[in-house]
Amino acid sequence: MRNDFFYAQPVKIWFGEGCFARLEEILGELSLERCVLVCGRHFAPEAKKLQQQIPAICAVFSEVEPNPQLSGAAQAARLARMHKAQAVIGIGGGSAMDTAKFAAAIAPGEASAEAYWSGEVPLPADPLAILCVPTTAGTGSEVTQVSVISHGSAKRTTNHPSFMPKAAMVDPLLSLSVSPYTTMITGLDAMAHALEGCWSKNHQPIPDLLAAEAVRLILENLSTAYRDGTDREARAALSYASLLAGLSFAQPKTAGCHACSYPLSEWYHLPHGEACAFTLDSFVTLNADERLETLCRKAGLSGTAELASRIRAFKEEAGLKMRLSDLGEVDTAALAAACAAHPLMQNNPVPMDAAALKAMFEALR
Ligand code: NAD
């Protein structure tokens, strides 16, 4: 065990069934009097109602799409400037929360959204506050300083303190309406966060503890929530697991499986969770070591072989893409080279060059 580490978790977290009903009270507690609410279409009707009920919500941007585009974040930032907002509230899956985070970070600046996104201009020093309310159980974006925003077909992950939320409200009731497919892929995204945080080269004792509990809860509850989305106990367990998984990778960062997810999403259009799931069991096998065996035993498994087979069973249950042939024509050499070049690959405990990654993908033929 490491006996030297620095751990920080600056987000105020409210968790519990029905806690979202306290939104107005919590905005008051945080002294936030002027906020822009950012969400996707599924939450748009509710957002309009909230705007009428809560005076602190001065504007709503409800057009966030999956793989959120920079143009949406720029529009939300414009609203924030126009209304002199102090905060941006992101309600939804990772797409809505990441849009809210990016809008809050760039709203005080004068440069174009593109200049901030590309890194040509540093983010303003005085970001607006961010309040995140997840409605899927997967990304953990409510407790990370990461925002994933696409510009055209280029998807970019930016890691910056300006994206760290001030507060998170995690209400499992908000996830009851998530479809079975999205339930499965977001659950496997959370599983990937917990495992990658644990096997990351920068792993730490506190996040490691959270990761084991997140994996245990996902193994116990994901199939139940997939088959019956109204099962409140399973939904609450997954919301909690997703939060723990977010905390378990927030500082250590993710590794090989997430590095591969970027080309898989950009080239073969797999949603983020399905892209992570595509290689997750392969990385469990490749990264298996004593620490991962310990996590498996804490999660109630016999070891890493059982973990890999449980992940494959989840993918089979939901009919997720599992084999190279499911992706269409694949140039494995080009795919492996792109995955090897992703910076997160440097965080993988086992060195994975393009040749090793090509062999990993070839095994999925
Ligand atoms: P998502 O936000 O794209 O949502 C998927 C779909 O589910 C959307 O159509 C959305 O409208 C719908 N939806 C969301 N909540 C719903 C609900 N309660 N009921 C019905 N429909 C609902 O999916 P996601 O997996 O939550 O987020 C994926 C995005 O998050 C990707 O862009 C990914 O790269 C990013 N991400 C960010 C972080 C981070 O730390 N910032 C971590 C992991 C992933």
Residues whose N, C-alpha, C, O or C-beta is under 5 A from the ligand:
A	BS01	NAD	G40 R41 H42 P66 N67 P68 G92 G93 G94 S95 A96 D98 T135 T136 G138 T139 G140 S141 T144 V146 S147 V148 L174 S175 S177 V178 T182 T186 H272
